Amino acid sequence: MFSLTKKDFRVDTFRAGGKGGQKQNKTSSGVRITHIESGAIGESREERSQHVNKERALRRCIESATFQSWHKRKTAELLVGKSELERRVESEMASSKIKSEYYDGKNWVEEVE
């Protein structure tokens, strides 16, 4: 089993801009959170509170497709083992299992190798 900590994420703050006038120009309430290993990014700048934006940005990062894909891959590596997982991928990607088709203008034609 693995766990995520603050060290696994990079948190950047910035001035959110937009509505709010002078207050927005002085306060760094926008937050961008990046999961370093997967590259998933979550960003929030809607609220005036940095804490609320930080929660939203983290939720968006974790719910992103990039993070979900990384999480599934990491979990599979732990459950199955990396070498077994790579072996399964190689066997599924064998040329005998890959089907090629092309459109000749009228019909779809299966290409036989």
N, C-alpha and C positions, 0 to 999 in steps of 0.2 A: 504494500500500500504506500502511496505517496501523499504528501501534503504540500500546499502552497503557502508561502509566507510573504511578508512585505518585500523581502529581498528579491522575489521573483517578478516584481512589477516596478516600473519606473513611473513616477508621478510628476507631471509637469503642470504648473499653474501659469495662467496668463490672464490678461485683462479681457473680459468678455466682450466689451463693446456693445453696440446696439442701444436700445432704450435704457433710460436711467440717467442720462446726462452726465454731470460732473462726477457723481458717485461712482459710476461704472468706469470712468477714466482713471480713478485713483485706486480701485480695489481689484486685486488679482483673484477674481472669483471663478473664472473658467478653469476646468480641470481636464487633463488628458492623461489617461492611464494606459500604459503599454505593458503587455505581458512579454517579457524579454525573449523567452524561448520560442514561443509560437508566433510572435509578431502581431498578435491581436491587439486592437486599439479600441478604447471606449472614450467618448468625450461628452462633456456636458457643460453648458454655459447658460442654461435657462434661468436658474435661480440666482438670487443675490448672495446666498450663503455658499461659501466654499465647501462646507461640510456636506450639505445636501447635494451639491454638484459632484463631490467626490464619490458619494454613495451611488449616484446615478451612473457615473462614468465607469465605476467598477462593475456594476450590474450589466451595463452595455458591453463591456469588454468580455465578461464571462459568458454572456448569451450570444456572442458573435459566432458566426459559422467557422471562422478561422480557429478560435479557441476550442469550440466543440470538436472539431476535427482533430486538433492536437490532443485533446483530452482522451478521445476514443483510441487514438493510436498509442498513446502512452499507457493507457489501461490495458490494451491488448498486449503490448510488450511485456508488461508485468505479469499478466495472467498466462500467456502462452509462451513467452520467451522470445527474444528478438530474432534469434536464428530460425526458430520454427516459423515465425511470422514471415520472415523473408523467404523461406523455402516455399510456403504456401502461395505467396505473391508470385514467385518465379514460376511455379507449376501452373497457376491460373493464367499467366501471361504467355505461356508457351504458344508458338505460332500455330500449332495444330488446333488450338481452341479459339483463335481469333478469326472472326468472320469479316470479310471485306465485301462491300457492295458499292456499286456506282450507278448513277442514273444516266442512261444512254439517250435521253430525250423523250422516250416513250415509257420505258419500264425500268424497274430496278433490277440489275443483273448482279448475281453473286459471283465474285471472282474466286476461281479455284486455283490454289497454289500447287 
